[in-house]
Amino acid sequence: MDRTFLRFLLVGVLNTIVGLSSIAFFLNVVHAGYWASTFLGNTIGAVVSYFLNKRFTFRSNTSIRSSLWKYFLITFICYGLSYGAGLAGGRLLAAVFPGFSAKLLENLSALFGTGLYTIMNYLGHKIFTFRPSGTVAQRAGESS
């Protein structure tokens, strides 16, 4: 298994704790709604995640100027796709299990979206944001 993926998962544990805790806080304490809560929670988590992934996961030497916009572009795309799918999954669950409370469905949607978000983010950041510079031959000699 690629070591960067293991490091990404380790960072992801911390990021998930930060992001999901923030989402739960905004959903259940602030009552900010699904989209606002997932957006705010993931924004907080993304800032922490950017710096940990840049230095620890991908050990990237890319400049902040070069990688930060890519990071947030990938993060935003993954956010929309994964949490949109999470919301659709919650609606499907509501149809199959009409007795589930709206709050439970909202939280399950956020949890499912978080799983998709993690996988999509790893691939996007590995392939696009923190891709090593140099030739393919040079990169082949630099396995993680």
N, C-alpha and C positions, 0 to 999 in steps of 0.2 A: 504494500500500500504506500502511496506517495506520502512522504513525511509532511509536505505542506498541507495535505488534507487533515492529517492528525493534529497539526498545530492549529489549523483553521477550526477544527472541532473544539479544541481546548479554548481558543478565543471565543468560539461560539457559545460555549457553556457560560462564560462570563457575560457575553453580549446578550444571551437569551435571558439570563437572570435580570440584567439591567433593563432590557427591552420589554420583556413580559411583565416585570414588576411595574414598570412605567405605564404600560398599556392597562394593566389591571387597576392601577391607581386612577388613571384618567377615566376608565369605563365605570368603575364602581364607587369612587369617592367624589370625583369631580362631575361625573355623569356627562362627559363630553361627547358621547356618541361613538359609534364604531369607527368611522373614518378618521375623525379628529384624534381619537385615542390611539389607534394603530399608527397614525402618522406621527404624532408627538412621541410616542414610545419608541418608534423606530428611528426617529431623528436623534433622540438622545443616545440610543444604542449605536447608531451609525457613527457618531463622532468618536465614541470610545473605540469602536471597531476599526475605524480607519487607521488610527495610530498604531493599534496593536497588530493589525494585519500587515501594515506597511513594514514595520520593523521586525516583528516576531514571526509571523506566518510566512510571508513571502520574502522577507529579508531584502526588501527592494531598495535600490539606490535611486529610484526615480524621484525627481523633485516633487515637492508638494504642488507646485504650479502645474506640472505635467500630469500628476496622478489624481489630485483632489477632484477636479471636474469630472474625470472618468469615473472615479469612485461614486460620486453622487449621482451621475447619470445611470450607472448600472444599478445602484441601490434604488433609485426612483422607479426604474423600469421593473425591477424585480418586485418592488413594493406593490405597484399597481396590479401586476399579473398575479402574484401569489395571494394577496389579500382579496382581490376580486374573486379568485377561485375559492378562497376560504369562505367568502360570503355566499357564493353560489352553493358550496357544500353545506353550509348552514341552512340555506333555504331548502335544499334537498332533504336534510335531516328533519326539518320542520314538517315537510310533507309526509315523510315516513313515520315520524314520531310526533304526532300533533300534541301530545301531552307534555313535551319538553317546554320549559319556560323560555321566554324570549331572552332572558339574561343568560341562561345556560347555553342556548344556541349561539348567542353572540360570542361568548367565551370560547366555545368549541370552534367556532369559525376562526377566531383569532389564533387559537392554538394550531389548527390545521394550516392556516396561512403562514405561520411562523416556520413550520417544517419546510414548506415549499420555498419560502424566502431564503432559508439557510442554504439549501442545495443550489438554487439559482444564483445566489450571491457568490458562492465559492467558484462556480464555473465562470461567471462573468468577470470576477476580479482576477482569477488565475489567467484567463485567456486574454483579457483586454486591459484591465487597470494596471496590474503589476507585472505584466509580461516582461521578461528580461530582454534587454537590448542585445544586439549582437546577431551573429549569423546562427543558423540552425545548428551547424556543427559545433560552434562555441557553446551554445546552450545545452547540447547533448552531453557535454562533458561536465556540466554543472548540475548533476542530479541533486535533489534536496536531501 
